[in-house]
Amino acid sequence: LDPARLRELVARRNRRPFPRDPLASALSSALAPFAPPPEVRAALSDLRDEKCFAVVTGQQPGLAGGPLYLFWKTLTALRLTREIRSLLPEYRFVTFFWNASDDHHPRNFGELFWPGDDFRWNVSRPFGDEPSSSPAYARLLPELKEWLPPEMTTESALDGAGRPRLQAWRDYFRALQGEDAGSAFTRLWLKLFGSRGLLVVEPRWLRPLSGEIYAAELSDPGASASLLQQARERQAQTGREPVALGQEPPLLYYHEGKERLRLLSLNQDFALRGRALRFTREELLARPERISPAAALRPVVEAALLPILFSVPGPHELAYLSLTDPLFPRFGLEPPALFPRWHATLAENKVTRALERLGWSPATALARPWPELTAAPLAALA
């Protein structure tokens, strides 16, 4: 990290005011029921300072914390924040995890993997299409307990020092009995990373602050979709397969009860997919708490509300973020700098030995195109 380059990024972010006080107040109120640790409260206080900037990462909530890469993303963002803080001590920096509970799908709760005593992976069964917006997962807990290691769901398992093991996960499964999936995940992530000052934010808490972006999107519903289509065409011209990213205008959803329904442009008004309801632009803007962005517009909303210096994406996000970059100027914003999350590939000894026979290292193999990677072993066998 280059301090001069970092100061340049800070100067660019300083050109635009952020809703710091409303943001900090909204997050303080939303996080209060989770009893956040002092480090989170200190980060919220820092957020009000005009010299405070953020590193942001995020993902949809997953069962028991989700795939391991969610931990990697979080740790990457926390470590990057610490490094930047040491290089620019005259500024304040906080870390956000954007818990995308608005965009959650039951498949995020479909499977759970954990290592068994024989070092083989145990796999849970899919748990169906329960809605994440209600505590309906409570009825799945007895089934979960049949499949999970007992130390994750019971108070009886103790470690060598006599302390309960995996307390954070037990608290999480207990929370699932009365909370929705997003809230239970927020509770788990605060338990695991709150002592490092991680600010977990759920987009539903910030919908009332997003009216400016919603108004711009609704004023010309096809503009963002057109920019996305042009970006997809440019991506296709490079020989890469375009990333699948919904672009039906406008790039917004409407929340009706516990359902998240796609908004559709209909002449001068707007409709909900599969519903007879119709809205004018003014009627929608009077209800910002019921609107949320589609995936393509989410980075824009984040950049409008949070003083982001760096975003920490995974490989798939890197691909689709290249499509969303043209959207930012339309809303008077700049895309944040990107810092890819850490990643690693575990190679078993037998795999390493097979690669050595081919004269490859694991790094060399990972860098090769898939057809070449599969052709070489076949040629060696021939």
C-alpha positions in Angstrom: 0.0 0.0 0.0 1.3 3.4 -1.1 0.6 6.2 1.5 0.6 8.8 -1.3 -2.0 6.8 -3.3 -4.1 6.3 -0.2 -4.1 10.1 0.5 -5.2 10.6 -3.1 -8.1 8.2 -2.6 -9.1 10.0 0.7 -9.0 13.4 -1.1 -11.3 12.0 -3.8 -13.8 10.7 -1.2 -13.7 14.1 0.6 -15.2 15.8 -2.5 -18.6 14.5 -1.6 -20.4 14.8 1.8 -21.8 11.6 3.4 -24.8 11.4 5.7 -22.5 10.6 8.7 -24.7 11.6 11.6 -27.9 10.0 10.2 -25.9 6.9 9.3 -24.3 6.6 12.7 -27.6 7.2 14.5 -29.4 4.6 12.3 -26.7 2.0 13.0 -26.6 2.8 16.7 -30.3 2.2 17.0 -30.3 -0.9 14.8 -27.3 -2.5 16.6 -28.5 -1.7 20.1 -30.6 -4.9 20.5 -27.4 -7.0 19.8 -25.5 -5.4 22.7 -22.5 -4.6 20.6 -19.1 -4.5 22.4 -17.3 -1.2 23.2 -15.1 -1.5 20.1 -18.3 -1.3 17.9 -19.6 1.7 19.8 -16.2 3.4 19.3 -16.3 2.7 15.6 -19.8 4.3 15.4 -18.5 7.3 17.2 -15.5 7.5 14.7 -18.0 7.3 11.8 -19.4 10.8 12.7 -15.9 12.3 12.1 -15.4 13.9 8.6 -11.9 12.4 8.6 -13.2 8.8 9.0 -13.3 6.4 6.0 -14.3 2.8 5.5 -13.2 -0.6 4.2 -16.3 -2.5 3.2 -17.0 -6.2 2.4 -20.1 -8.3 2.6 -22.3 -11.2 1.5 -25.7 -12.7 1.9 -26.1 -14.4 5.3 -25.3 -18.1 5.4 -26.2 -20.9 7.7 -23.7 -20.9 10.7 -21.7 -18.2 9.1 -21.8 -19.6 5.6 -18.8 -20.7 3.4 -15.3 -20.2 4.7 -14.7 -17.3 2.2 -17.0 -15.1 4.3 -14.5 -15.4 7.1 -11.7 -14.7 4.7 -13.5 -11.6 3.3 -14.1 -10.3 6.8 -10.5 -10.9 7.9 -9.1 -9.4 4.8 -11.1 -6.2 5.3 -10.1 -6.0 9.0 -6.5 -6.5 8.2 -6.6 -3.9 5.4 -8.2 -1.4 7.7 -5.4 -2.0 10.3 -2.7 -1.5 7.6 -4.3 1.7 6.3 -4.7 3.0 9.8 -1.0 2.6 10.5 -0.1 4.4 7.2 -2.5 7.3 7.7 -2.6 8.0 11.4 -4.1 11.4 10.8 -7.4 9.8 9.7 -9.8 7.3 11.2 -10.9 4.1 9.5 -13.6 1.6 10.2 -14.6 -1.8 8.7 -18.1 -2.6 7.5 -19.6 -6.0 6.7 -22.7 -5.5 4.5 -25.0 -8.3 5.6 -27.1 -8.5 2.5 -30.2 -9.9 4.2 -32.4 -8.2 1.6 -30.9 -10.3 -1.1 -30.9 -13.6 0.8 -32.2 -16.8 -0.8 -33.0 -20.1 0.9 -30.2 -21.8 -1.0 -27.8 -19.9 1.3 -29.2 -22.1 4.0 -29.3 -25.2 2.0 -26.1 -27.0 3.1 -23.6 -27.0 5.9 -20.2 -28.7 5.7 -18.0 -29.6 8.7 -15.0 -31.9 9.1 -15.5 -35.2 10.9 -13.1 -37.2 13.1 -12.0 -39.1 10.0 -11.1 -35.9 8.2 -13.9 -36.5 5.7 -16.5 -33.8 5.1 -20.0 -34.3 6.6 -22.7 -32.6 4.6 -26.1 -31.6 5.9 -29.3 -32.0 3.9 -31.0 -29.1 2.1 -33.6 -27.5 4.3 -36.1 -26.4 1.7 -37.4 -22.9 0.8 -38.1 -21.4 4.2 -38.4 -17.6 4.0 -35.4 -15.8 5.6 -37.6 -12.9 6.6 -39.3 -14.7 9.5 -38.1 -17.0 12.4 -39.5 -20.0 10.4 -36.1 -21.7 10.7 -37.0 -22.5 14.3 -38.8 -25.6 13.2 -35.7 -26.8 11.5 -33.5 -26.8 14.6 -34.4 -30.3 15.7 -33.4 -31.6 12.3 -30.2 -29.4 12.4 -29.3 -30.9 15.7 -29.3 -34.4 14.2 -26.8 -33.4 11.6 -24.5 -30.9 13.5 -21.6 -31.7 15.8 -23.1 -31.6 19.3 -20.6 -29.0 20.5 -22.2 -26.5 18.1 -25.8 -26.8 19.5 -25.5 -28.0 23.1 -24.1 -26.6 26.4 -22.7 -29.9 27.6 -19.6 -30.1 25.4 -16.6 -28.6 27.1 -13.0 -28.0 26.0 -10.0 -29.1 28.0 -10.2 -26.0 30.3 -13.9 -26.7 31.1 -15.3 -23.8 29.1 -18.1 -24.3 26.6 -16.8 -24.6 23.1 -18.1 -22.7 20.1 -20.3 -20.4 22.2 -20.8 -18.0 19.4 -22.4 -20.7 17.3 -24.6 -22.0 20.1 -25.8 -18.4 20.6 -26.5 -18.2 16.9 -28.6 -21.4 16.7 -30.5 -20.2 19.8 -31.1 -16.8 18.0 -32.6 -18.6 15.0 -35.5 -19.7 17.2 -36.8 -16.2 17.5 -35.0 -14.1 14.8 -34.8 -14.1 11.0 -31.7 -15.4 9.2 -30.3 -11.9 8.7 -30.5 -10.9 12.4 -29.0 -14.2 13.6 -26.1 -13.8 11.2 -25.6 -10.2 12.4 -25.5 -11.5 16.0 -22.9 -14.2 15.1 -20.6 -11.8 13.2 -20.7 -9.3 16.0 -19.8 -12.1 18.4 -16.9 -13.2 16.3 -15.5 -9.9 15.0 -17.1 -7.2 17.2 -14.1 -7.0 19.4 -12.2 -5.9 16.3 -14.6 -3.0 15.8 -16.4 -4.6 12.8 -19.6 -2.7 12.0 -22.2 -5.1 10.7 -24.9 -3.4 8.6 -28.1 -4.7 7.2 -29.4 -2.7 4.2 -33.0 -2.7 5.5 -31.8 -0.4 8.3 -30.6 2.2 5.8 -33.5 2.2 3.3 -34.9 5.5 4.6 -31.4 7.1 3.8 -31.4 5.9 0.2 -34.2 8.0 -1.2 -31.8 10.1 -3.3 -30.6 7.1 -5.2 -34.1 5.6 -5.6 -35.4 9.0 -6.9 -32.7 9.1 -9.6 -33.3 5.5 -10.6 -37.0 5.9 -10.8 -36.7 9.2 -12.8 -35.2 7.4 -15.8 -35.9 3.7 -15.2 -34.1 2.5 -18.3 -30.9 4.4 -18.0 -29.1 2.1 -15.6 -30.2 -1.0 -17.4 -28.9 0.5 -20.7 -25.5 1.2 -19.2 -25.4 -2.4 -17.9 -26.2 -3.8 -21.3 -23.5 -1.7 -23.0 -21.0 -2.9 -20.4 -22.0 -6.6 -21.0 -21.5 -6.1 -24.7 -18.1 -4.6 -24.2 -17.2 -7.5 -21.9 -18.4 -10.0 -24.5 -16.1 -8.4 -27.1 -13.1 -9.2 -25.0 -13.9 -12.9 -25.4 -15.1 -13.3 -21.8 -18.4 -14.7 -21.0 -20.6 -11.9 -19.8 -21.6 -12.1 -16.1 -25.2 -12.9 -15.5 -26.6 -9.8 -13.8 -30.3 -8.9 -13.7 -30.9 -5.6 -15.6 -34.6 -5.3 -15.9 -35.5 -1.7 -15.2 -35.7 -0.2 -12.7 -33.0 -1.9 -10.7 -35.1 -1.9 -7.6 -37.3 -4.2 -5.5 -40.3 -3.5 -3.3 -41.0 -5.2 0.0 -44.6 -6.2 0.5 -45.1 -8.0 3.8 -42.4 -10.7 4.0 -41.9 -10.8 0.2 -39.3 -9.0 -1.9 -40.9 -8.3 -5.3 -39.3 -6.9 -8.5 -40.4 -3.5 -9.5 -41.2 -3.1 -13.2 -41.5 0.0 -15.3 -45.0 0.3 -16.8 -45.4 3.4 -19.0 -45.2 6.3 -16.5 -46.0 4.1 -13.5 -44.5 1.1 -11.8 -45.9 -2.4 -11.1 -44.9 -5.4 -9.0 -44.1 -8.6 -10.8 -46.9 -11.1 -10.2 -49.1 -8.5 -8.5 -51.9 -6.2 -9.6 -50.5 -3.3 -7.5 -49.5 -0.1 -9.4 -47.5 2.8 -8.0 -46.6 6.3 -9.2 -43.0 7.5 -8.7 -44.1 9.8 -6.0 -45.9 7.0 -4.1 -42.8 4.9 -4.2 -40.5 7.7 -3.0 -42.9 8.2 -0.1 -42.1 4.7 1.1 -38.3 4.4 0.9 -38.3 1.9 3.8 -40.0 -0.6 1.4 -37.5 -0.3 -1.4 -34.2 -2.1 -1.9 -31.6 -2.2 -4.7 -31.1 -5.0 -7.1 -27.6 -6.6 -7.0 -26.3 -4.3 -9.8 -27.4 -1.1 -7.9 -26.2 -2.3 -4.5 -22.6 -1.0 -4.9 -24.0 2.4 -5.8 -26.2 2.6 -2.7 -23.2 1.5 -0.6 -21.0 4.2 -2.1 -23.7 6.9 -1.6 -24.2 6.1 2.1 -20.8 4.9 3.3 -17.4 6.8 3.1 -15.8 3.8 1.3 -12.1 3.9 0.6 -11.8 0.2 -0.4 -14.2 -2.6 -1.2 -13.1 -6.2 -0.6 -14.8 -8.4 -3.2 -14.5 -12.1 -4.1 -13.6 -13.4 -7.6 -17.2 -13.5 -8.9 -17.9 -10.0 -7.5 -14.8 -8.7 -9.2 -16.3 -9.9 -12.5 -19.7 -8.2 -12.1 -18.3 -5.0 -10.5 -16.6 -4.3 -13.8 -20.1 -4.1 -15.3 -21.5 -1.8 -12.6 -18.7 0.8 -12.8 -20.5 2.8 -15.5 -23.5 3.3 -13.1 -21.6 5.4 -10.6 -21.2 8.6 -12.7 -24.9 8.6 -13.4 -25.5 9.1 -9.6 -22.6 11.6 -9.2 -20.4 9.0 -7.5 -17.1 7.3 -8.0 -16.6 3.5 -7.6 -14.4 2.6 -4.6 -11.0 1.1 -5.0 -11.0 -2.7 -5.0 -8.9 -5.0 -2.8 -9.5 -8.7 -3.6 -10.1 -10.9 -0.6 -7.5 -13.4 0.4 -7.9 -16.9 -1.1 -6.1 -20.2 -0.8 -6.4 -23.6 -2.4 -5.6 -26.7 -0.2 -3.7 -29.4 -2.0 -3.6 -32.9 -0.6 -0.3 -34.7 -0.6 -1.4 -37.1 -3.3 -2.4 -34.2 -5.5 1.0 -32.5 -4.9 2.9 -35.7 -5.8 0.8 -36.1 -9.0 1.7 -32.5 -10.0 5.3 -33.1 -9.3 5.3 -36.0 -11.7 4.1 -33.6 -14.3 6.7 -31.1 -13.4 4.2 -28.6 -12.0 3.8 -26.8 -8.8 0.3 -26.1 -7.4 0.7 -22.5 -8.3 1.6 -23.4 -11.9 -1.3 -25.7 -12.2 -3.8 -23.1 -11.0 -2.5 -20.6 -13.5 -3.1 -23.0 -16.5 -6.2 -23.0 -18.6 -8.6 -25.8 -17.8 -8.2 -27.7 -21.2 -4.5 -27.7 -20.8 -4.7 -28.7 -17.2 -6.8 -31.8 -18.1 -5.0 -32.7 -21.3 -1.5 -33.0 -19.8 -2.3 -35.9 -17.4 -4.1 -37.8 -20.2 -1.1 -37.3 -22.4 1.2 -38.6 -19.7 -1.0 -41.7 -19.3 -0.9 -42.3 -23.0 
